[in-house]
Amino acid sequence: MVRVSLEDLYKEVILDHYRDPRNKGRLDPHDVLLERNNPLCGDEIELFLKFDDGELEAISFDGKGCSISLASTSMMTEKVKGLSVEQAREVTESIKRMMAGEEDGDPDALGDLVSLKGVVKYPVRIKCALLGWNTLLEGLAEGQEDSA
C-alpha cells in the first residue's frame, strides 16, 4: 500500500491548477478589470470580474507567473465564483490570515485552498500566492463602488 503524505497531496493540487488552470482567459463582458504584478517574482495577472445583484457572477484571469501564483489564482476563481461579494471577501481574508500564519485554515470552509498553507514555509513566495487574492479584494471594492 502506497501512502501519500498530506504535503505531497497539497503539492499535487497546486501542480494540477498550474498545469490546468481553471477560469483562465478573458471574460467578456466584465464589470471590473484589474492588472497587477509582483515585481519580485515577475508574476503578472489580469483579473476580470462580473457582478450581478451583489454576487460575483463570473470571474476569470489571465497572465503569467510562477506555479504558486497561477495555481493560487486558479483555485481562487473556483472558490469565489457565485459567492456574494461579502462571502468572497470573507474567504479572501481567511486565506490572508492563513498565509500570515494567524490561523490554520478550515478545510471544511476552504476545501483544497488549505493546500496553499504549505507556502508559508517559503516567506518569499507568500506574495506570489496572494497576488490574485489581493487583486480580488481591490476588484470587489471597485465593483461595489460602481454599483453604488
Secondary structure as the mmCIF struct_conf table of DSSP 4:
data_model
#
loop_
_struct_conf.conf_type_id
_struct_conf.id
_struct_conf.beg_label_comp_id
_struct_conf.beg_label_asym_id
_struct_conf.beg_label_seq_id
_struct_conf.end_label_comp_id
_struct_conf.end_label_asym_id
_struct_conf.end_label_seq_id
HELX_RH_AL_P HELX_RH_AL_P1 LEU A 6 ARG A 19
BEND BEND1 ASP A 20 ASP A 20
TURN_TY1_P TURN_TY1_P1 ARG A 22 ASN A 23
STRN STRN1 LYS A 24 LYS A 24
BEND BEND2 GLY A 25 GLY A 25
BEND BEND3 ASP A 28 PRO A 29
BEND BEND4 ASP A 31 ASP A 31
STRN STRN2 VAL A 32 ASN A 38
TURN_TY1_P TURN_TY1_P2 PRO A 39 GLY A 42
STRN STRN3 ASP A 43 ASP A 52
TURN_TY1_P TURN_TY1_P3 ASP A 53 GLY A 54
STRN STRN4 GLU A 55 LYS A 64
HELX_RH_AL_P HELX_RH_AL_P2 SER A 67 VAL A 80
TURN_TY1_P TURN_TY1_P4 LYS A 81 GLY A 82
STRN STRN5 SER A 84 SER A 84
HELX_RH_AL_P HELX_RH_AL_P3 VAL A 85 MET A 99
TURN_TY1_P TURN_TY1_P5 ALA A 100 GLY A 101
BEND BEND5 GLU A 102 GLU A 102
HELX_RH_AL_P HELX_RH_AL_P4 PRO A 107 LEU A 110
HELX_RH_3T_P HELX_RH_3T_P1 GLY A 111 LYS A 121
BEND BEND6 TYR A 122 TYR A 122
HELX_RH_3T_P HELX_RH_3T_P2 PRO A 123 ARG A 125
HELX_RH_AL_P HELX_RH_AL_P5 ILE A 126 SER A 147
#
